[in-house]
Amino acid sequence: MNPNTVALADDHVLIRNGLAGLINSFDNYKVLFQAANGQEFIDRITNINIPDIALLDINMPKKDGYETALWLKQNYPDVKILALSMYDNETAIIRMLKNGAKGYILKDAEPTELKTALDAVIHKGYHYSDLVTGHLINTISKIDDNSKTKSALLLSEREMEFLNHVCTELSYKEIADKMFVSPRTVDGYREALFEKLNVKTRVGLVLYAIKNGIVNLNK
């Protein structure tokens, strides 16, 4: 069986080389190529040189991880994107999800977690750090698997509008301005959706919207 191929993009040479060595040590994985930034990564991909997984650092010169992920989503949608970052925050996660990432892993993760992440995006299609969203995946899976539960989650028009805004980089105050309501009203929409969708964070709302086709990620 041919190994799963991984292409790396990270502007820190030591980190990139260390990751390459680690991935090559995993059973059934091989590093296809390395790149120092998103533009170099894009230049290296051809129709006969397509990785199964793209491991992308978020902060890079020339083209960052967000731009590179979006380019992959638009040109090679079958490539599974795994975001790599020092930062564990909602804005970064949401933006990478919108741009096509199937997983998000921190640079200080254990080697076993990287292997788990690679396996997950290959076999399940998604991986998210337990620290960030692990408890959400189970909730979303239950919603997806239970059509009665799913159909019972009837959202109002304003809640749907709010949910679409949540999947952007707007702050809650900016969302309130967009919807011509008070921040307190937006807080009410958020809390109502937390209860209806059984999630606890903004990332949870975004994941639900993505999994159920509520938002158009190509915008």
Steps between C-alpha positions, in 0.01 A plus 500: 500500500635842406571729797291809565691805379543820699624839382630748759504879500675678788746787490703366796757260357568307819131447571431402139787253483407357838141449389615339176720254687222420743240443228737280301543287813127430515372180340332560164596869472753673278590867458451593137668842522574793730448872445612810690181695432159475337612628161780245479251231605263599220786506247599145595159347437430360156243255370751219552633631831189526718522408870226323691548740791626858514648594838495879500646742751263795539755781530729500195645768268388552138186289542382405847310188600160663450575600139666168420210300645249700297705447183507125565128494566433672169755309288559163669198440725590134557817598688428477872631807681638478852574840656806538722528789743640629828165663568185343639232763440153517348585748225784291357299178518189649339698663220689178421175299506341742253805471277478123485703362792392157620704513818688729733802400707726700729877503452557390858292183451651160573619291201221252569244779458642588159473134396142493629419817305645360177309175543178686577502723191583198281241260642228726647539820301540725806721547805477760772708529814325370809608820672318712242197312376512135596177513701325661202567225250296248696210743527506579128523130410191429710314782325608368158401143586162584648268645239223556757734705715623686196153581368393621845767767495287758326687828491331833450594720207691736730683210663603377155622850414695513826649155434626613160665805655659280770684317222691816413773689682255760631494559874167460680472881523557529124237232441255704707572804283450295182166371627391842631440362848657553841794289624263362764266371226794331327594342834146364510533345152830344600369350822188369325712327236733357762196337661330389177815355341650370825833676452693731731728712284505707182713231339221254577250719316734521199555124493125439512442747215771338287390141565139582412562718195351810659780731392650549155873455561587610148417862568 
